[in-house]
């Protein structure tokens, strides 16, 4: 069985219990086969371009970053986060970047004006406009026991695969926002995750 709640499920985890999204999450959780997603083969331009640009972003990071690191919560082990890019120390995650790609228009209109903003300015916008990303980072902070991490927005200039493969990412192409632990959100995630932990414990007993 799958029996895993991933960081990509974090937003769905907080949906109403009677919603289709939450019910689908329960079905996925107890599914016999683990779901497999191949973003590179996706017909959706945004997903495919996002995957390609993740690789381009990784190339310009310092050598102490590792890609696609998985960490399970020590408290609720059905919660497992895949971190886009993490710094490790003695196999422990010290810090990480969660990368999100945005259309160039959205990047210039929403993100670019916040390039030099203080947390008090950018946080309310992230919490409102990019709520699902904010919740995902909180889930990741819970799984890693970290106090903060970077939510990174990268501008997508084209959906042409070959141009994206050849693109060299520079600091002007993205903005990092430091996001700190939000114990209220984490408490809500833990409350919902305990339901799934109970199912796992029962099935494994």
C-alpha positions in Angstrom: 0.0 0.0 0.0 1.0 3.6 -0.4 0.3 4.8 3.2 2.1 8.1 2.6 1.1 11.7 2.8 3.6 13.7 0.7 4.3 17.4 0.8 2.4 17.8 -2.5 -0.7 16.6 -0.6 -0.4 19.2 2.2 -3.0 21.6 0.8 -5.4 18.8 0.1 -4.8 17.5 3.7 -6.4 20.7 5.0 -9.5 20.6 2.7 -12.9 19.9 4.1 -13.5 16.3 5.0 -16.4 16.0 2.6 -14.6 17.5 -0.4 -13.7 15.4 -3.4 -10.0 16.4 -2.9 -9.9 15.0 0.6 -11.8 11.8 -0.3 -9.4 11.3 -3.2 -6.5 11.7 -0.8 -7.8 8.9 1.4 -8.2 6.6 -1.7 -4.6 7.4 -2.8 -3.3 6.8 0.7 -4.7 3.2 0.8 -4.0 2.5 -2.8 -2.2 -0.8 -3.6 0.2 0.9 -6.1 2.1 4.0 -5.3 1.3 6.8 -7.7 4.0 7.8 -10.2 4.2 11.1 -11.9 6.4 11.9 -14.9 6.4 15.6 -15.3 8.8 15.6 -18.1 6.4 13.5 -20.2 3.4 15.7 -19.3 1.4 17.3 -22.1 0.8 20.3 -19.7 3.4 23.0 -20.6 3.6 24.4 -17.1 4.5 21.0 -15.5 7.0 20.0 -18.2 8.7 23.4 -18.2 8.8 23.5 -14.4 10.6 20.2 -14.3 13.2 21.3 -16.9 13.8 24.6 -15.2 14.3 22.9 -11.8 17.4 21.3 -13.4 18.5 24.6 -14.7 18.1 26.2 -11.3 20.0 23.4 -9.6 23.0 23.9 -11.9 23.6 27.4 -10.5 23.3 26.4 -6.8 26.4 26.0 -4.7 27.9 22.5 -4.5 26.6 21.8 -1.0 23.0 21.5 -2.3 21.4 18.2 -3.1 18.4 17.6 -5.2 15.1 15.7 -4.4 15.9 14.8 -0.8 13.2 12.9 1.1 12.6 13.3 4.8 9.8 11.7 7.0 8.5 13.3 10.1 9.9 11.7 13.3 6.6 12.4 15.0 4.1 11.3 12.3 5.9 9.0 9.9 3.2 8.9 7.2 4.2 12.5 6.5 7.1 12.5 4.0 8.5 15.6 2.3 10.5 15.7 -0.9 12.7 18.7 -0.8 13.6 20.3 -4.1 17.1 21.4 -3.1 18.5 20.8 0.4 21.8 21.4 2.2 22.8 18.4 4.4 25.0 18.2 7.4 25.8 14.7 8.8 22.8 13.5 6.8 20.5 16.0 8.5 18.8 18.7 6.5 20.2 22.1 7.5 18.3 24.2 5.0 16.3 23.9 1.8 14.8 25.7 -1.2 11.3 24.9 -2.4 11.2 26.1 -6.1 8.0 27.3 -7.8 7.9 28.5 -11.4 5.6 31.3 -12.5 4.7 32.8 -15.8 6.8 35.8 -16.6 3.7 38.1 -16.4 2.8 36.9 -12.9 6.4 37.0 -11.8 6.8 40.7 -12.9 3.4 41.8 -11.6 3.4 40.0 -8.2 6.9 38.8 -7.3 9.3 41.3 -8.7 8.0 44.3 -6.6 8.8 42.2 -3.5 12.4 41.6 -4.4 13.8 43.8 -1.6 10.7 43.7 0.6 10.8 42.9 4.3 9.0 39.8 5.7 6.2 41.9 7.0 5.5 43.0 3.4 5.9 39.8 1.4 4.5 37.2 3.9 0.8 38.4 3.7 1.0 38.3 -0.1 2.4 34.8 -0.1 -0.1 33.6 2.5 -3.0 34.9 0.4 -1.9 34.6 -3.3 0.2 31.4 -2.9 -1.5 29.8 0.0 -1.0 26.2 -1.2 2.8 26.8 -1.5 2.9 28.3 2.0 1.1 25.3 3.4 3.5 23.0 1.5 6.5 24.7 3.0 5.0 24.4 6.5 4.5 20.7 5.9 8.2 20.4 4.9 9.3 22.4 7.9 7.3 20.0 10.1 9.0 16.9 8.5 12.5 18.4 8.8 12.1 20.0 12.2 13.6 23.2 10.8 12.6 26.7 11.8 12.7 28.2 8.3 13.4 27.6 4.6 13.3 29.4 1.3 10.3 29.6 -1.0 11.8 30.5 -4.4 9.9 31.9 -7.3 11.4 31.5 -10.8 10.2 33.3 -13.9 9.2 31.2 -16.9 10.1 33.1 -20.0 9.0 30.4 -22.5 7.4 27.0 -22.7 9.7 25.8 -25.5 11.5 22.8 -24.1 14.7 23.3 -26.1 15.0 26.9 -25.0 14.4 25.9 -21.4 17.0 23.2 -21.6 19.6 25.7 -22.8 18.6 28.5 -20.4 21.2 29.6 -17.8 19.5 30.8 -14.7 20.8 34.0 -13.1 19.9 35.8 -9.9 17.6 38.2 -11.7 15.4 35.3 -12.8 14.3 34.3 -9.3 13.6 35.6 -5.8 14.0 33.8 -2.5 11.6 34.5 0.3 12.4 33.2 3.8 9.4 31.4 5.3 9.4 30.7 9.1 7.5 28.0 11.0 3.8 28.7 11.5 2.8 26.6 14.4 -0.9 27.2 13.9 -0.7 25.8 10.3 1.6 22.9 11.4 -0.9 22.1 14.2 -3.7 21.8 11.7 -1.6 19.6 9.5 -0.6 17.3 12.4 -4.3 17.0 13.5 -5.3 15.8 10.0 -2.2 13.6 9.5 -2.9 11.8 12.8 -6.1 10.4 11.1 -3.9 8.8 8.4 -1.3 7.7 10.9 -4.1 5.8 12.7 -5.1 4.0 9.5 -1.4 3.0 8.9 -1.0 1.8 12.5 -4.2 -0.3 12.3 -3.3 -1.9 8.9 0.2 -2.7 10.1 -0.9 -4.1 13.5 
